């Protein structure tokens, strides 16, 4: 409440027609009449570079919450073309214009949500990573999709790999995987174990992207974060994580991968096919 009168409301509308920076405008509990409110809505509609996101027009002291159909039409036409307003303080009696306004607010909020997500991703990309020497990766939070979708074939070698990691909570080497498969009743040749290990390991790491992990460096300093990406060829490994504080680290090593899993990951891997 700034005791804004109806004539001043028209002057404000003329200024709003060219304003490019205002993001929040709260006009509730002033002395604006229907004509002033309509002029403000028309001004925003004419301004193709409007930036306002939060707009409150009602109530007004003299007219309350409802300003008549011409004003409702003006606000509806504004919202039909505006893509910045995500919160609107305005009550509408007319069913047609109320539907237009409600749909526009849903659309604008969806656009704003996607913009925030894109900007957050761009910000993460802009953060220069600090490089560290990798020692160990712990997968903490399993992905949302079930393990049977990650290991869709559910072949005996995949079953053996999942069983070993679920039981031991770490990756096997080819010999250990071969022995585990044999003890589980499946004869696996050594030549079959190595490709199985490589394939299943890659599936696990792909599934772990955008989940919580813990990475230890060569000094056994643990860092909590979200896995953004990984690469690994010929025992040269790289893991890119971002911390809750927005810091980015890239861990690298040319040694054999040491990977362990949490209890929840073990349960995820051991979940039976439904």
Secondary structure, DSSP 8 states (H G I E B T S, - for coil): ----BHHHHHHHHHHHTT--S--EEE-TTSB--HHHHHHHHHHHHH-TT----EEE---BTTTBT---HHHHHHHHHHHHH-SS--EEE-----HHHHHHHHHHHHHHHHHHHHHHHHHHHHHHHHS--EEEEEEEEEE-S--SS-HHHHTTT--HHHHHHHHHHHHHSB---HHHHHHHHHHTT----HHHHHHHHHHHHHHHHHHHTTSEEEEEETT--EEEEEEEEEEEETTEEEEEEE-TTS-EEEEEESS---EEE-HHHHHHHH----
